[in-house]
């Protein structure tokens, strides 16, 4: 369990071995199934978790039954229900570290009040756990980074790493803090060395994506492309699109792009519209491919979706992306400017949502509103040590280069 909480390269092998050694162990089976979702697929995950919950109830293990119920809800993408259950679970089992990885449910449910409550609850659990709890210190650091308390977040992540140097959870929290600081080569040298000691770390691709953004911040554009091409798989559509759209907005050639047929396949599948942030990532992939028609169709569908986050937030964002690819930045400005903090309802975390602000900045520049664009990015330029990317966003340039050919790389994994 410690390996899983740290998300080390030994986490999945350890959980698999535990589940094989204790096939009747409810907690062992449930944690393995949930953590091994990419391999098992949703149907098998749900079947294993359901059986584990029944076993925990039969054994009278209230803690395991409650935790497995949270895993069951999370496996069904019932984020609001997961968050509600975690409030009850943590009241009964304060500072339960096994509940920590599920705290993302508060952000995934899209409600800003839930998001804020989840961060506050995380900080309260760290206080209850005590300073020696590196897992809760790691999650608390991430919560502070999301609240914009960057210095506190960085120091708390470092504290967690002193307690557990191989904690990928703490490293991820540090990545969020360092993105806000714009540490550039400081972060990339750190993460490259850290990953060398555990090349199969559970979050390797995501941490390398953070490193690609720091390469952009430091102006090492070729390194950003090389890192994306070497580290991201075919199934990493969201991270690949987020890297390439940033490069295109900055007037730079992208890394290899996702196969457009694959993107349309993901959009057509049920999972393509299950979570607003995932749908937004697919829209970015269409924007990278300059698929205006595809974006317009997605915007039309989002506009008629009964879920508020879809028709109130996703719809104008995707419509703005369609206008950007169609050479009408003024219309993108009109759609994105009024959103304000409501853009947070698109889901994801600050570093991921920031790309909406990037798109607005480029649209402002393209319509000659240089002063407004500079004001929009003023905080980032003045607070980040390295901000070459922001400087490029604020530089007028010709139409973005054409996308590079799609990759023929690793077997697809979940986007």
Steps between C-alpha positions, in 0.01 A plus 500: 500500500792731571629444146154581361468818706843607374409390143838335453587261222445213743144603588308294243719189525465519878122534492470217247713275720297593808170423325636163377625416849166595659230435238236515773641820649243769422735797532782334306276414205320835491816711511668284236199517267463875536872568453528259204206648308695562179580130470171357623248732337193654665283187504754283677587777744137541599449123534804460727412803713139385538613155614750653741232722654271201553789315670574795731135525603487126560814520717362793700794723405337843509812693403570283196135501394484880518825549308406245235164673456693819422712306248181360346354848456828631355520206258154602374613865460244604760719786616248697704379185675863400564572840655189483717594153621858607577368772732321231701785250475763744626275609784489136610863420411698826530821530297448162331783505245324247278228757435753761389536393135123542458494864612521608136125426486436844650660665198364257243136563590534851353327695778723786619365472855590130503845581365563750781357265763722218379812711541397608848419142597840386373677759713292398802596135449870592492455687825327197651766261368793700629816630339654155462233384255673541166193391297275765652782755484523427126127540439491812717784648293298441184195664661707805592636525146145499365411779743790705365706470820802399299782552749320306774420227249863465392635483853238247607577283196870516594410402855315196367799407284733517797273247671460283189745591219331263253152650540368570153201661672728762655695546176174564316399762757842661459449501121182703542674750728800529269277559199359806676858607579625439146815325615582375149831310491496478880198271481611302195840415650331397825236280339744335259723402792205387711359282221840346427476330840152362422447495122169314534344743749122501475477865395802504270315617188310768689813627674676509164209704366559748782866501398405576139307806622805608699709459184255741335533738792878496468490546123633154419237428238678211337537327836125542558423334166756225558366427846140480374597268215715273717279476808135536399314196367236492227233491769629816670280711275431768763860563602620489140233747391568733794870510407441551129227763533733702723776473239263607224367794703860611548558488124714188515492169317337226710631162600336199337123523516232246584338308218182689410297183437599379848384831651164478323465141619554612861244777457243253363546259791296532818807595701566797272214689667509349847711779654509860389879534533561188292272637227690829516829315447357334191394844375862617538608206284254614231635854529856376448381324185318820390181296472257791505206287389567248776523776758178658379320166525636451851395854599149440366471180702633666815252785456207259516640284779276525811800506735576863597878468475461384142258758362612792717880454491617233256278633221653852484853364547472252213324760285794734565745229394301456178524874432876496566555221248278684252697823525239698698678590826263789572212262550720290730568812709127566530436146623794456739518843665170472695579156644730620779523254790216297348767347275602295805187295446670344197677278753863404528755696702650846463780399266250320276233772498761768439488416130162675475670820616779431249244477220340829604841668514580389146155609377555844656840532333357392165233770525755770585409524869858478623445694822208281606703185427794631704266576790352151479843335537658762728491280811664210322774709340586675824484196730662229288879480489489372141220618272623471143169333414300799626732735309430303181126515567526879521696524172302560180581231246357350180252218489604200706704236313334191363483201735771233471403148390322281753718253692510129440615417851399296805176307533212720609426533869218690664499864393 
